[in-house]
Amino acid sequence: MIRRVLKWGTLILTLCIIGLGGYWGYLYREIRTCAAQDDARHADAIVVLGAAQYNGRPSPVFKARLDHALELFQKGYAPTLITTGGYGPDPNFSEAHVGTQYLIQHGVDKAMIITEQGSGSTSDSIEAVSGLMHAKRWKTALVVSDGFHLFRLKRMFEVSGITAYTSPAPNSPIEMAASQRLFYTLREVLLFSAYRVTM
């Protein structure tokens, strides 16, 4: 009896591991496919996801996102930019504020930027931005971040009732380094899996 239970338990566990591995493989492929596609099109707002800042200056990753968002804005893809990101370990500067200042320094009228700095995580940012957009009756967002990030962002916005078009930052240091690209994509597989479980 015990031997039979162990046999069936082992079989079920093996099938679960195979199924989970297959699902993660599917997710990895979908994330990389999304990361390689630029779906830029006209939207109500361009949303820039925050990243690290150093004493008021954007990190190379954040700068790549901001530069790409600026280019899209200058090409007329949307009339408004929304910067996101909280304070993190630095109580003096939020990521969103640093992003806004960077865009202003590069010629964007402050009136064309909305700074959403009350969020501490990606999900918080999406929730806050979606609420803001719904209040303004905006329905579409052109989302800028690193390629690996966009698959999850797109689905988070869709769950919040916002149609999201994605445009990866082409000069992202993460996407340009193979080891970092692999690490962050695998991390994203786990994060998206956790998101699906808790949504």
N, C-alpha and C positions, 0 to 999 in steps of 0.2 A: 504493500500500500504506500509506504513512504517513498519507495523507489519510483512508483508510478507518479506520485505527486511531484517529486523532484524532476522527473522526466518532462512532465507537462509544464512545470514552472520554467524549466530551462528553455523549452520550445517557445513558450509565450514571450519570455525575456528576449530571446534571439530575434523573434519576429518584430518585437517593439523596437529593438536596436536597429534592425534593417530598415523598418518603416521610418524611424526618426532620421536615420542617415540619408535615406532617399529624399525626405522632405527638406533637410538642410541642404542637400545638393541642389535641389530645385530652387530653393531660396537664393543660394549663392549665385546661380546662373541668372536668375531674375534681377538680382541686385546689380550684377555686373552689366547686364543688358541695359538697364535703366541708366547706369552710370555712363554708358557710352553714347547715349542718345541726347541730343539737344532738341527739346520740344518747345523752344521759345516761340511765343506768339503773343498777340496783344491781350492784355489783361487789365483788371481794375487797379492792381498794385503789384509792384515788384517786392517780394519779401526776401530779405537777406538773413540767413541764419547766423547767429553770433558764433564766435570762436574766441580763443584766448587773446587777451590784450596785455601789453606790458607797460605799465605806468602811463597809460593814456595813448599808447600807440598800438595799432593792430599788429598781431603776430603775422608771420608770412602767410599762414593759412587763411586768416581773416582778411588780410589785404587782398589775396587772390579773389575771394568771394566779393569783396567790396568793389574791386576794379571791374569785375565782370558785371555786377549789378549796375555800376555806373555806365558801362558801355551800352547795356540794354536800355537804360533810361535815356541816354543821349540819342539812341536810335528810335525813340518814341514808342517803345513797347508798352509803357504804362505812364500815367501822369503823376504817380505817387510812388515813393520808396518807403518801405517799412523796415527799420532795423530792429533786431531782437537780441536778447541776451542780458542776463543779470550781472550782479557784481562779482560773483565767485569769491576767490580769496582776497581780492583787492577792494576794500571798502570805499575807495576814492573814485573809481571809474567803473561804470558798467560797460559791458560789451556793446550794448545798443547805443549808449552815449558816444563811445569812442567811434563807432561806425558812423553815426550821424555827423560828428565833427569832421571825420575824414572826408565824407561826401561833400560837406559844405566847403572844406578847403579845396576841393576839386571842382568847385563851380556850381554845385547844386543849391538852389534857393531853399533856405530852411523851411519855407512854407510848403515845400513839396515833399518833406520827410516827416514820417511819424516814428517816434522813438518808443519802442515797447520794451522797457527795461525791468519790468516786474517779474520776469520769469526766471526760474532757476534750472530748468531742464528743457529738453526738446519738446516734450509733451505739454509742459506749461506754456511754452512759447506758442505752440500751435493753438492751444485753447484760447490764449489771450488775443492772438491775432485774428482768429476766427470770430471771436466775440466782437472785436472792434469792426471787422469787415461786415458782419451781419448788421451791426448798428448803423452802418453807412449804406446798407443795401448793396454792398459789393458782393459779387458772386465768384469772381475768378482771380487767381493769384499766379504770378510767374515766380516760382521759387528758386532761389539761388543758394547753392551750398556745394560741398564736395560731392563728387559723383556717387560715392558709396552710400551717402546719406539720403539720397533722393527717393529711393524706392519706399522707404518707411514714411518719409515726409508726405509724399503724394497720397498715401493711403490714410494717414492721420488727418490731412486736410479734407479728404473725401468723407470720412466719418463725421467730421465737423460741419459738413454741408457746404464746403467750398471746393470748387473745381480747381485743381492745381496743375499747372504746366511746369515742367522742370527744365532747368538749364544749368548744367554742371560748370563750375569754375574751371576753365581750361588750363590755368597755370597753378593748380593746387599742388603744393609740395608733397602732399600725401599721395595723390593719384599718380604723381610722376615717379615716386619711389616704389619699386615692386614689393619690397618687404613690408612697407607701411600700408600699401594698397591691400595686400593679402591680410595683414593683421586687422585693419579696420573693417574690411568686408566680412571676415569671420566674426568679428565682434558684432557687426550689424545683423548677421544671421541670428545670433543669440538674442539681441535686443528686440528684433522684430518678432521672434518666437515668443518672448516674454510678453510683448505688447499684445499679440493675438490671444494669449491665455487670459490676460487681465482686462481686455476691452469688453 
